[in-house]
Amino acid sequence: MQAWWRAARDWALADPEGFRLVYGDPVAGYVTPVGGPAPRPSKRACLGLVELVHAAWPHAAPLQPPGDHAWSDFTPELVEEIRGHLPDVSPGAVALAFRVWGRMYGLIGLEIYGHLRPSVADPGVLYEAELRDLVTSLGLARREAR
């Protein structure tokens, strides 16, 4: 999980224009061509993140806030794509994957768009702290020997 998010941040810092192109505001009036190349990498990234959260789900599920998620919470297209790839994934794991995405990409976006630098001496330190918290919130942190 940490390697995934470090790689995402490294890419964004190395190619902020690419990050803005993929995750910034859509270009007014632009419609993604059906069958074009853009949706494929986006789907791979989405499925990869869902795979990671699905693998962590046995540890993460008991730590999540109460409230069930249903497949009806998602678009039929997303459900078909994800369940075709991971038939036994739960809707709760998919919802958690979106929340994880929001946490980590949110910090990357704040950094890329220049919102952290005026207040934070080293955004990388903040990012690493959030990664540690993410791993803990998923039940994946190693227990310290006492």
C-alpha positions as CSV (number, residue, x, y, z in Angstrom):
1,M,0.0,0.0,0.0
2,Q,2.8,2.4,0.9
3,A,4.8,1.6,-2.2
4,W,1.6,2.3,-4.3
5,W,1.1,5.7,-2.8
6,R,4.7,6.7,-2.8
7,A,4.9,5.9,-6.5
8,A,1.8,8.0,-7.1
9,R,3.3,11.0,-5.3
10,D,6.7,10.5,-7.0
11,W,4.9,10.5,-10.4
12,A,2.9,13.6,-9.6
13,L,6.0,15.5,-8.4
14,A,8.0,14.5,-11.4
15,D,5.2,15.3,-13.9
16,P,2.9,17.9,-12.3
17,E,1.4,18.8,-15.7
18,G,0.5,15.2,-16.3
19,F,-1.1,15.0,-12.8
20,R,-3.1,18.2,-13.6
21,L,-4.1,16.8,-16.9
22,V,-5.4,13.5,-15.4
23,Y,-6.8,14.8,-12.1
24,G,-7.4,18.5,-12.7
25,D,-10.5,20.2,-13.9
26,P,-11.9,18.7,-17.1
27,V,-11.6,20.8,-20.2
28,A,-14.9,22.5,-20.9
29,G,-16.7,20.8,-23.7
30,Y,-14.3,17.9,-24.1
31,V,-15.8,14.5,-24.3
32,T,-13.4,11.5,-23.9
33,P,-13.6,9.5,-27.2
34,V,-15.2,6.1,-26.8
35,G,-12.5,3.4,-27.1
36,G,-9.8,6.0,-26.7
37,P,-6.6,5.3,-24.7
38,A,-7.4,7.4,-21.6
39,P,-9.9,5.2,-19.8
40,R,-7.7,2.1,-19.9
41,P,-5.0,3.4,-17.5
42,S,-7.6,4.9,-15.3
43,K,-9.4,1.5,-15.0
44,R,-6.1,-0.2,-14.3
45,A,-5.3,2.2,-11.5
46,C,-8.9,1.9,-10.1
47,L,-8.8,-1.9,-10.2
48,G,-5.3,-2.0,-8.7
49,L,-6.4,0.1,-5.8
50,V,-9.5,-2.0,-5.3
51,E,-7.2,-5.1,-5.4
52,L,-5.0,-3.7,-2.6
53,V,-7.9,-2.8,-0.4
54,H,-9.6,-6.1,-1.1
55,A,-6.5,-7.9,0.1
56,A,-6.4,-5.8,3.2
57,W,-10.2,-6.1,3.8
58,P,-10.0,-9.0,6.4
59,H,-7.9,-6.7,8.6
60,A,-9.6,-3.4,7.6
61,A,-13.3,-4.4,7.8
62,P,-13.5,-4.5,11.6
63,L,-11.9,-1.1,11.9
64,Q,-14.3,0.7,9.5
65,P,-17.1,2.9,10.7
66,P,-20.5,1.3,10.9
67,G,-22.7,1.4,7.8
68,D,-23.1,-1.1,5.1
69,H,-22.4,-0.3,1.5
70,A,-24.4,-1.9,-1.3
71,W,-23.6,-2.4,-4.9
72,S,-26.4,0.2,-5.7
73,D,-24.0,2.8,-4.2
74,F,-22.0,2.6,-7.4
75,T,-22.7,2.9,-11.1
76,P,-23.6,-0.3,-12.9
77,E,-20.6,0.1,-15.2
78,L,-18.2,0.3,-12.2
79,V,-19.9,-2.7,-10.5
80,E,-19.6,-4.8,-13.7
81,E,-15.9,-3.9,-14.2
82,I,-14.9,-4.6,-10.6
83,R,-17.0,-7.7,-10.1
84,G,-15.7,-9.1,-13.4
85,H,-12.2,-8.6,-12.1
86,L,-12.7,-9.5,-8.4
87,P,-16.0,-11.5,-8.1
88,D,-15.7,-11.9,-4.3
89,V,-15.0,-8.2,-3.4
90,S,-17.4,-6.6,-1.1
91,P,-19.1,-3.2,-1.8
92,G,-17.6,-2.1,1.5
93,A,-14.1,-2.7,0.2
94,V,-14.9,-0.8,-2.9
95,A,-16.2,2.2,-0.9
96,L,-13.0,2.0,1.3
97,A,-10.9,2.0,-1.9
98,F,-12.5,5.3,-2.9
99,R,-11.9,6.8,0.6
100,V,-8.3,5.7,0.5
101,W,-8.0,7.3,-2.9
102,G,-9.5,10.5,-1.6
103,R,-7.1,10.7,1.3
104,M,-3.9,10.1,-0.6
105,Y,-4.7,11.9,-3.8
106,G,-6.1,14.7,-1.8
107,L,-2.7,15.4,-0.2
108,I,-1.0,15.0,-3.6
109,G,-3.4,17.5,-5.2
110,L,-2.9,20.0,-2.4
111,E,0.9,19.7,-2.9
112,I,0.8,19.9,-6.7
113,Y,-1.6,22.9,-6.7
114,G,0.6,24.7,-4.2
115,H,-1.7,24.7,-1.3
116,L,0.6,23.0,1.2
117,R,3.9,24.9,0.7
118,P,2.8,28.2,2.4
119,S,2.0,26.3,5.6
120,V,4.0,23.1,5.6
121,A,7.8,23.1,5.6
122,D,8.1,19.6,4.1
123,P,5.0,18.1,2.4
124,G,6.8,14.8,2.2
125,V,6.8,14.5,6.0
126,L,3.1,15.1,6.1
127,Y,2.5,12.6,3.3
128,E,4.6,9.9,5.1
129,A,2.6,10.5,8.3
130,E,-0.7,10.1,6.4
131,L,0.7,6.9,4.9
132,R,1.5,5.5,8.3
133,D,-2.0,6.5,9.5
134,L,-3.6,4.9,6.4
135,V,-1.8,1.6,7.1
136,T,-2.9,1.7,10.7
137,S,-6.5,2.5,9.7
138,L,-6.5,-0.6,7.4
139,G,-5.2,-2.8,10.2
140,L,-2.0,-3.4,8.4
141,A,0.5,-1.8,10.9
142,R,2.9,-4.1,12.5
143,R,2.5,-4.3,16.2
144,E,5.5,-2.9,18.2
145,A,7.1,-5.4,20.6
146,R,6.5,-4.4,24.2
